[in-house]
Amino acid sequence: MSRTAQLGVFTIILGGIVLFMAIFPGAVDADAIPGIGMAQMLMMLGGIVLVITGGYVMAYAILKQGRRLARDIGVRLGLTGLVFSTAATMADVLGFGTHIGEDGPLFGWLQAVGMLTGFVIAAAGVLVYGLPPKETPES
């Protein structure tokens, strides 16, 4: 396995650890305040970005092919998913959410679904990026 592929695997694992620690802060005894805070939301997004970036690095290291339309579409689809996930997660903080109270922003079920949907879109972008080219028969 090349160094680039190893970097991709490391980035995926690191992103998974960061995402797990952000979603379940009590697992590492870091649950200091009730509810969810801005740092916790940013860590969730950071974990998702690391997982998706590691997937792209891994696909690039394994395939090492030139530019193709499918790869460009895969990159754009992945970035669209990350933007969608960021907008859904930070909706209350950015001002277009509805759960801002005296306790600060609330991470509701609709935001969780939006974050997960954005992750699925970004993961689909990684899959499109990593598709092997079709073999065309020569005539």
C-alpha positions in Angstrom: 0.0 0.0 0.0 1.4 3.4 -1.0 2.0 6.2 1.5 -0.9 8.2 0.0 -3.3 5.3 0.6 -2.0 5.0 4.2 -2.6 8.7 4.7 -6.2 8.2 3.4 -6.8 5.3 5.8 -5.3 7.3 8.7 -7.5 10.3 7.8 -10.7 8.1 7.7 -9.9 6.6 11.1 -9.0 9.9 12.7 -12.3 11.4 11.3 -14.2 8.5 12.7 -12.7 9.0 16.1 -13.3 12.8 16.1 -16.9 12.2 15.0 -17.5 9.6 17.7 -16.0 11.9 20.4 -18.3 14.7 19.2 -21.5 12.7 19.1 -20.8 10.9 22.4 -18.7 13.2 24.6 -19.6 11.2 27.7 -17.5 8.3 26.3 -14.3 10.3 27.0 -15.7 12.0 30.1 -16.0 15.4 28.4 -19.7 16.0 28.9 -19.4 19.2 30.9 -22.6 21.0 30.0 -26.1 19.7 29.2 -27.2 19.9 25.6 -24.9 20.6 22.7 -22.5 23.4 22.2 -20.8 25.2 19.3 -17.5 23.3 19.7 -19.4 20.0 19.6 -21.1 20.9 16.4 -17.8 22.0 14.8 -16.2 18.7 15.9 -19.0 16.7 14.3 -18.5 18.6 11.1 -14.7 18.3 11.3 -15.1 14.5 11.7 -17.3 14.3 8.7 -14.9 16.4 6.6 -12.0 14.2 7.7 -13.9 11.0 6.8 -14.9 12.3 3.3 -11.4 13.7 2.6 -9.8 10.4 3.6 -12.1 8.6 1.2 -11.1 10.9 -1.6 -7.4 10.5 -0.8 -7.8 6.7 -0.6 -9.6 6.6 -4.0 -7.0 8.8 -5.6 -4.2 6.6 -4.3 -5.7 3.4 -5.5 -6.8 4.5 -8.9 -4.3 7.2 -9.9 -6.0 8.0 -13.2 -6.2 11.2 -15.1 -9.0 13.7 -15.1 -12.4 12.4 -16.1 -15.9 13.9 -16.1 -17.1 11.3 -13.5 -14.3 12.3 -11.2 -15.1 16.0 -11.5 -18.8 15.2 -10.8 -17.8 13.1 -7.8 -15.7 15.9 -6.3 -18.5 18.5 -6.8 -21.1 16.1 -5.4 -18.9 15.5 -2.3 -18.4 19.2 -1.7 -22.2 19.8 -2.2 -22.9 17.1 0.5 -20.4 18.8 2.9 -22.0 22.2 2.3 -25.5 20.7 2.9 -24.3 19.0 6.0 -22.7 22.2 7.3 -25.8 24.2 6.6 -28.1 21.7 8.3 -25.9 21.3 11.4 -25.3 25.0 11.9 -28.8 26.2 11.0 -29.6 27.6 14.5 -26.2 29.2 14.8 -26.4 30.8 11.3 -29.8 32.2 12.0 -32.2 30.2 9.8 -33.0 27.5 12.4 -35.9 27.7 14.9 -34.4 26.4 18.2 -32.6 29.3 19.6 -33.5 29.8 23.3 -31.9 31.0 26.4 -29.8 27.8 26.7 -28.2 28.4 23.2 -28.7 26.4 20.0 -30.4 23.0 20.1 -29.4 20.2 17.8 -32.8 18.8 16.8 -33.8 15.7 14.9 -34.3 17.7 11.7 -30.7 18.9 11.9 -29.5 15.4 12.5 -31.3 14.1 9.5 -29.9 17.0 7.4 -26.4 16.3 8.6 -26.8 12.6 7.8 -28.3 13.4 4.4 -25.4 15.6 3.6 -22.9 12.9 4.6 -24.7 10.4 2.4 -24.5 12.8 -0.5 -20.8 13.4 0.1 -20.2 9.6 0.4 -22.0 9.1 -2.9 -19.6 11.7 -4.4 -16.6 9.6 -3.1 -18.2 6.5 -4.7 -18.7 8.3 -8.0 -15.1 9.6 -7.8 -13.8 6.1 -7.3 -15.7 4.4 -10.1 -13.3 2.7 -12.5 -13.6 3.8 -16.1 -15.7 1.7 -18.5 -13.7 -0.4 -20.9 -14.6 0.5 -24.4 -14.2 -2.2 -27.0 -11.9 -1.1 -29.8 -13.3 -1.4 -33.3 
